[in-house]
Amino acid sequence: MDGASGGGQWMVTAQGCTYSRAQAPGRAPTWHLVLNPNHVGQPPSGRGCAAILR
């Protein structure tokens, strides 16, 4: 479910952190932590996850 390489909506890191992609027009995408990603079949994100990835 690694969306970073394919430009998808969801990305899960090796540490088990789940992120959702957001992008404003004319800006680079950002990835926002999803605390409870059950709707995409993932367990809750851990405490060591960054809130936003740029």
C-alpha positions in Angstrom: 0.0 0.0 0.0 2.9 2.3 -0.5 1.4 5.2 -2.4 4.4 7.5 -2.4 6.0 5.9 -5.5 2.8 5.5 -7.4 1.1 8.8 -6.5 -1.7 7.0 -4.6 -3.8 8.3 -1.8 -2.3 6.2 1.0 1.2 5.4 2.2 2.3 3.0 4.9 5.9 3.4 6.1 8.2 0.5 7.3 7.5 1.6 10.9 3.7 1.1 10.4 2.7 4.7 10.1 -0.2 5.3 7.7 -0.4 8.6 5.8 -3.0 10.2 3.5 -1.8 12.4 0.5 -3.0 16.0 0.2 -2.0 18.5 -2.5 -3.1 22.1 -3.1 -3.1 23.4 -6.7 0.4 24.4 -7.7 2.0 23.0 -4.6 4.0 19.8 -3.8 2.0 17.0 -2.1 2.2 16.5 1.7 1.4 13.4 3.6 -0.8 13.6 6.8 -0.8 11.0 9.5 -3.9 8.9 9.9 -4.3 7.9 13.5 -7.0 5.2 13.0 -6.6 3.8 9.4 -9.0 0.9 9.9 -10.9 1.9 6.7 -7.8 1.1 4.6 -7.1 -2.2 6.5 -4.2 -1.0 8.7 -3.8 -1.0 12.5 -3.6 2.3 14.4 -0.4 4.4 13.8 2.2 4.3 16.5 3.4 7.0 18.8 6.7 7.6 16.9 5.1 8.7 13.7 5.6 12.2 12.4 2.3 14.2 12.0 3.2 15.5 8.4 5.7 14.4 5.8 6.8 16.8 3.1 
